[in-house]
Amino acid sequence: MQVAVETRRVESKVCQLSTSYFPEKLVRGAPLIEPRDVSAPGDVLASLGLNQMVFSDEIFVRMPTEDEKELLDLDKGVPVAEHIRTGLDEDGKPLRCMVTVMPGDRTKITYDLQVS
């Protein structure tokens, strides 16, 4: 298992903590696990020939850990939203599991879903 950790900021304030987990055999030697911003047009995995065809999302609200309180600069009593997204290929095999933690007092989650 390979792990990539990212702290996302808006106007220098931390707004998300994101950790991605990848099957090692798929990303061994790829730049996406380096400790720097590694973006690629269309998606880092797609640039490696790995296409996420389905996303499975779970979102729940909970109280933050002590580390999350500090990293997100949360006031006492502010919950966090945790979003777990698993990206699957066309055969249903997982390519990535991303866990993102967001402060509950400054996060809005909006979805548009197309119904066929």
N, C-alpha and C positions, 0 to 999 in steps of 0.2 A: 504494500500500500504506500503510495506517495501522497504527500500532503503539501498544499500551498495555502499560505495564510496571507490575508490582505486586510488592511485597515483603510476603509473608504472615508474620505473627508469632503465636506462642503464648507467652503470659505474657512479652511484650516480647522474646522471643528469635526471631530470624529462622529460619523453618522451611522456607520455599520462596521461590524466585525464579521469577516467572512473567511471560512475555512473550507477548502475543497479537498476531497479525497478521490484519488484515481487508482485504478488497478495498475500496479507497478509495471507489468509486462507491456501495457499499452503506451506508457509515457516515459519509459526509461530513456534517459539522455535528452529528453525534450526540454526546451527552455521554460516551459510553464511551471516547473517546480523550483526555478531559481528564485532567490530572495530579492526580487525586483518586480516592477510592474511589467508584465508580459502580456500585452494585448496583441491581437492580430485581426485584420479585417475579416468580418464574418464569424469570428469565434476562434479561440486558440485551438480547441480540439479539431475543428473543421480544417484548420491549416495543417493538421497532422493526418488528415484523411479519415478522421473519426467523426461521424455525423450523428448528433443527438436527434432522434426522430420523435421521441416522446419525453415529456417532462412529467414527473409525478411530484406533486407539491403537498407539503404538510405545513400548516401555520398554526402556531399556538402561542398563547401569552402566559408568561410566568414571571416570577420575581428574579432579578439578576443575581449572579454570583458576585462575590466581593471584587474579583478582578474586572468583571463587566461594569460594575458601578464606577470603578476608578477609570477605566479606559474610555467609557462613554460619558464620563462626567455627569452622572445621574444624581438628581436630588433624592432624598430619602422617600421611599414609598413608590417610586416610579417603576413600573414593570417594563419588561422587554418583550418584543415579539421575536419568536424564533421561526425562521423559514427554512425548511429542509427541502431541497430540490434534488431529485435524482434524475439524471439524464440517461436515457436508454437508447440503444441503437435499434436498427430495423428488426433485429431478432429478439429484442427485449432484454439484451444484456446490458448491465450498468456500465456506463463510461465515466460517470462523475457523480459524486454526492457532495452538494454544497450546503453548508450550514451557515446561515447568516443571522446575526443577532442585531436587532435594531431597537433604539430607545422608544418606549411607548408614548412619550410626550412629544415627539417630533417625527412621527412616521405615519404615512398614509399608504395603504396598500390598495391598488386599483387593478382590476382584471377586466379584460375584454376577451370573451370567449366566443368563437364562431361556432354556430350550430349548423350542422349540415343536414 
